[in-house]
């Protein structure tokens, strides 16, 4: 089995730093050495998938990314560069987890938390270019992703959010922070499903042809 990056969380943050939607995705368990794997003969633990982060950990990481968004926005304004939508890598949290971000011109932020070893692919299921791509993706566990790898994710999230805004029954003002009240979360089934699909379907460049053969 080859471990490649996967998304563990997608978040939509409002312009007042209020979470509008947070979606979690499970990660693969770390692989054990063969001798230890043989000792672990409980079927229910094979190919386990679980959430890498607790809700509290996710909240703390997302809060940290907001500080980085603000710092970069301030730096851009000082340099006269204006808003740079694709901020790319925001924070490498550890050797396995990294946060990437995108900010729209309306100050809505999209954040993707990526587990660099979060998805398992059967090596037997790949040949040719797919094998080369998987090997390259596996090496990203120590090198990190290229910023462009997440562009398709953020563009898809932005498109889903724009479609939500075009819904005549959706009132963005209901999701703003008010005095003494926290903002609402987005509960639109269509939007929630689109974000889920975006997170589950993303793979590093070059591995699109083997999605159906991957095990998370």
FENUR-V578333 format. One record per residue. N is the residue number from 1. RES is the residue in three letters. SS is DSSP state (A for helix, B for strand, O for the rest). OMEGA is omega in radians with two decimals (* if undefined). BURIAL is 1 if it has 9 or more other C-alpha atoms within 8 Angstrom, else 0. Layout:
N/RES/SS/OMEGA/BURIAL  N/RES/SS/OMEGA/BURIAL
//
This chain:
1/UNK/O/3.11/0  2/UNK/B/3.13/1  3/UNK/B/3.11/1  4/UNK/B/-3.11/1  5/UNK/B/3.02/1  6/UNK/B/3.12/1  7/UNK/B/3.10/1  8/UNK/B/3.12/1  9/UNK/B/2.96/1  10/UNK/B/-3.09/1  11/UNK/B/3.02/1  12/UNK/B/-3.07/1  13/UNK/B/-3.13/1  14/UNK/O/-3.06/1  15/UNK/O/3.07/1  16/UNK/O/3.13/0  17/UNK/O/3.10/0  18/UNK/O/3.14/1  19/UNK/B/3.11/1  20/UNK/B/3.11/1  21/UNK/B/3.08/1  22/UNK/B/3.12/1  23/UNK/B/3.13/1  24/UNK/B/3.12/0  25/UNK/O/-3.09/1  26/UNK/O/3.08/1  27/UNK/B/3.08/1  28/UNK/B/3.03/1  29/UNK/O/3.03/1  30/UNK/O/-3.14/0  31/UNK/O/3.11/0  32/UNK/O/2.99/0  33/UNK/O/-3.07/0  34/UNK/A/-3.09/0  35/UNK/A/3.11/0  36/UNK/A/3.13/0  37/UNK/A/3.13/1  38/UNK/A/3.13/0  39/UNK/A/-3.07/0  40/UNK/O/-2.97/0  41/UNK/O/3.13/0  42/UNK/O/-3.04/0  43/UNK/A/-3.07/0  44/UNK/A/-3.13/0  45/UNK/A/3.14/0  46/UNK/O/3.11/0  47/UNK/O/-3.13/0  48/UNK/O/2.99/0  49/UNK/B/3.11/1  50/UNK/B/3.10/0  51/UNK/O/-3.12/1  52/UNK/O/-3.06/0  53/UNK/O/2.99/0  54/UNK/O/3.08/0  55/UNK/A/3.13/0  56/UNK/A/3.11/0  57/UNK/A/3.11/0  58/UNK/A/-3.14/1  59/UNK/A/-3.14/0  60/UNK/A/3.14/0  61/UNK/A/3.13/0  62/UNK/A/3.09/1  63/UNK/A/3.12/0  64/UNK/A/3.13/0  65/UNK/A/3.12/1  66/UNK/A/3.08/1  67/UNK/A/-3.14/0  68/UNK/A/3.05/1  69/UNK/A/-3.09/1  70/UNK/A/-3.14/0  71/UNK/A/-3.13/0  72/UNK/A/3.11/0  73/UNK/A/3.11/1  74/UNK/A/3.13/0  75/UNK/A/3.13/0  76/UNK/A/3.13/1  77/UNK/A/3.13/1  78/UNK/A/-3.13/0  79/UNK/A/-3.13/0  80/UNK/O/-3.09/0  81/UNK/O/-3.11/0  82/UNK/O/-3.09/0  83/UNK/O/3.02/0  84/UNK/O/-3.00/0  85/UNK/O/-3.07/0  86/UNK/B/-3.14/0  87/UNK/B/3.12/1  88/UNK/B/-3.11/1  89/UNK/B/3.08/1  90/UNK/B/-3.01/1  91/UNK/B/2.99/0  92/UNK/B/-2.99/1  93/UNK/O/3.03/0  94/UNK/O/-3.08/0  95/UNK/O/-3.08/0  96/UNK/O/-2.97/1  97/UNK/B/3.12/1  98/UNK/B/-3.14/1  99/UNK/B/3.11/1  100/UNK/B/-3.06/1  101/UNK/B/3.13/1  102/UNK/B/3.12/1  103/UNK/B/3.13/1  104/UNK/O/3.13/0  105/UNK/O/3.03/0  106/UNK/O/3.07/0  107/UNK/O/2.98/0  108/UNK/O/-3.08/1  109/UNK/B/3.02/1  110/UNK/B/-3.13/1  111/UNK/B/3.05/1  112/UNK/B/3.03/1  113/UNK/B/-3.02/1  114/UNK/B/3.00/1  115/UNK/B/-3.05/1  116/UNK/B/3.06/1  117/UNK/B/-2.96/1  118/UNK/B/-3.07/1  119/UNK/B/-3.13/1  120/UNK/B/3.08/1  121/UNK/B/3.08/1  122/UNK/O/-3.13/1  123/UNK/A/-3.13/0  124/UNK/A/-3.06/0  125/UNK/A/-3.03/0  126/UNK/O/3.05/1  127/UNK/O/3.00/0  128/UNK/A/-3.05/0  129/UNK/A/-3.13/0  130/UNK/A/3.12/1  131/UNK/A/3.12/1  132/UNK/A/-3.13/0  133/UNK/A/3.14/1  134/UNK/A/3.12/1  135/UNK/A/3.11/1  136/UNK/A/3.14/0  137/UNK/A/3.13/1  138/UNK/A/-3.14/1  139/UNK/O/-3.13/0  140/UNK/A/3.11/1  141/UNK/A/3.13/1  142/UNK/A/-3.06/0  143/UNK/A/-3.08/0  144/UNK/O/-3.12/0  145/UNK/O/2.95/0  146/UNK/O/-3.11/0  147/UNK/A/-3.08/0  148/UNK/A/-3.11/0  149/UNK/A/-3.08/1  150/UNK/A/-3.10/1  151/UNK/A/-3.12/1  152/UNK/A/3.11/0  153/UNK/A/-3.09/1  154/UNK/A/3.10/1  155/UNK/A/3.11/0  156/UNK/A/3.09/1  157/UNK/A/3.13/1  158/UNK/A/3.12/0  159/UNK/A/3.11/0  160/UNK/A/-3.13/1  161/UNK/A/3.10/1  162/UNK/A/3.10/0  163/UNK/A/3.10/0  164/UNK/A/3.14/1  165/UNK/A/-3.14/1  166/UNK/O/3.10/0  167/UNK/O/-3.09/0  168/UNK/O/-3.14/0  169/UNK/O/3.13/0  170/UNK/O/3.14/0  171/UNK/O/-3.10/0  172/UNK/A/-3.11/0  173/UNK/A/3.13/0  174/UNK/A/-3.05/0  175/UNK/A/3.09/1  176/UNK/O/3.06/1  177/UNK/O/3.09/1  178/UNK/B/-3.12/0  179/UNK/O/3.11/0  180/UNK/O/-3.12/0  181/UNK/B/3.06/0  182/UNK/O/-3.14/0  183/UNK/O/3.11/1  184/UNK/O/3.02/0  185/UNK/O/3.08/0  186/UNK/O/-3.12/1  187/UNK/O/3.14/0  188/UNK/O/-3.12/0  189/UNK/A/-3.13/0  190/UNK/A/-3.14/0  191/UNK/A/3.13/1  192/UNK/A/-3.14/1  193/UNK/A/3.12/0  194/UNK/A/3.12/1  195/UNK/A/3.10/1  196/UNK/A/-3.14/1  197/UNK/A/3.14/0  198/UNK/A/-3.11/1  199/UNK/A/-3.08/1  200/UNK/A/-3.03/0  201/UNK/A/-3.08/0  202/UNK/O/2.99/1  203/UNK/O/3.08/1  204/UNK/O/-3.09/1  205/UNK/O/3.09/0  206/UNK/O/-3.09/1  207/UNK/O/-3.11/1  208/UNK/A/-3.06/0  209/UNK/A/-3.09/0  210/UNK/A/-3.12/1  211/UNK/A/-3.07/1  212/UNK/A/-3.10/0  213/UNK/A/-3.09/0  214/UNK/B/3.04/1  215/UNK/B/3.11/0  216/UNK/O/*/1
//
